[in-house]
Amino acid sequence: MMSVVGAQPFIKPMQTSPSVSPGIQRRHTLPASEVRPLNTQDAISVFEIEREAFISVSGECPLHLDEVRHFLTLCPELSMGWFEEGRLVAFIIGSLWDQDRLTTEALTLHKPCGSTVHIHILAVHRTFRQQGKGPILMWRYLQYLRCLPNVRRAVLMCEDCLISFYRKSGFKVLGRCAITVASLTFTEMWYPINGHAYMRRNSEAIRFPQHPLTLPLAKTDEQVDM
Ligand SMILES: CC(C)(COP(=O)(O)OP(=O)(O)OC[C@H]1O[C@@H](n2cnc3c(N)ncnc32)[C@H](O)[C@@H]1OP(=O)(O)O)[C@@H](O)C(=O)NCCC(=O)NCCS
């Protein structure tokens, strides 16, 4: 289906040529750690992580390559990538949704007037798992969403085995999700986005603008109160 098998997803750190005198070597350094929105050029790296995390396990994945490109074109500001020396190690992809609950349309659509961020996927590259990166990136993402004026809540659907994982990040169970994929069923979870916040935690480079989004004013969106 996807012809990306031979692709080189990760940017290698640039190396200086040994034939150049050290005195005139230019320094090409990539930040040790950087969090920034993703763009379409990151799509292959995203999909490589997905392929290992999901396709090799179940044959399915939350977003196929064309869908990754679709959302990174339409709403890159709702994505977040964690890079170590230029290499994507973890990411989140979201889009806006305008209904209380997720439907199959939410899997492919971005609703610019919606006040709900649908988190399609959080994934960590396998060699960087079990280091707390997933929860840290989610924390940063949720803080970032608080800077967006019209966002009221975040929602996601997950397999039951991940409910406790997302609970630790502050998500609450909303109920069974109407969406099924093959034989897989999901639980829908939500997180309230209240007020404004500015990311000050840690000193790593964060290249999000202070006012990153100009969203059209949303119609009143019923806040789900659990
Ligand atoms: C699930 C995933 C995002 C977790 O990220 P991570 O950085 O590896 O998280 P860690 O292993 O460092 O765990 C952090 C905490 O979450 C808990 N946790 C991790 N995976 C868990 C799971 N499947 N169920 C319950 N808790 C889990 C850990 O026990 C740990 O808790 P603690 O801080 O109280 O000790 C990562 O394993 C991954 O990318 N998996 C493949 C893709 C995937 O399933 N994504 C989620 C669905 S979209």
The ligand as a Gaussian input file, in Angstrom:
#p B3LYP/6-31G(d) Opt

LIG

0 1
 C        1.990000       4.476000      24.544000
 C        3.234000       5.338000      24.387000
 C        2.867000       6.660000      23.712000
 C        3.790000       5.629000      25.796000
 O        4.863000       6.562000      25.706000
 P        6.219000       6.334000      26.508000
 O        7.040000       7.544000      26.400000
 O        6.855000       5.065000      26.046000
 O        5.662000       6.177000      27.984000
 P        6.445000       5.484000      29.207000
 O        6.666000       4.036000      28.925000
 O        7.667000       6.278000      29.512000
 O        5.395000       5.534000      30.358000
 C        5.053000       6.679000      31.060000
 C        3.979000       6.267000      32.026000
 O        2.862000       5.711000      31.314000
 C        2.655000       4.351000      31.704000
 N        2.318000       3.557000      30.527000
 C        3.029000       3.420000      29.409000
 N        2.383000       2.623000      28.535000
 C        1.243000       2.251000      29.167000
 C        0.152000       1.441000      28.793000
 N        0.088000       0.809000      27.618000
 N       -0.852000       1.291000      29.679000
 C       -0.829000       1.896000      30.872000
 N        0.178000       2.691000      31.285000
 C        1.203000       2.855000      30.434000
 C        3.955000       3.906000      32.314000
 O        3.758000       2.864000      33.241000
 C        4.431000       5.171000      32.972000
 O        3.753000       5.377000      34.170000
 P        4.521000       5.941000      35.475000
 O        5.052000       7.287000      35.077000
 O        3.457000       6.026000      36.511000
 O        5.588000       4.959000      35.750000
 C        4.347000       4.610000      23.595000
 O        4.601000       3.368000      24.214000
 C        4.010000       4.375000      22.129000
 O        4.278000       5.211000      21.279000
 N        3.395000       3.216000      21.830000
 C        3.036000       2.887000      20.459000
 C        1.977000       3.807000      19.895000
 C        0.726000       3.877000      20.743000
 O        0.206000       2.864000      21.217000
 N        0.213000       5.112000      20.923000
 C       -1.001000       5.368000      21.690000
 C       -2.244000       5.211000      20.890000
 S       -2.437000       6.487000      19.690000

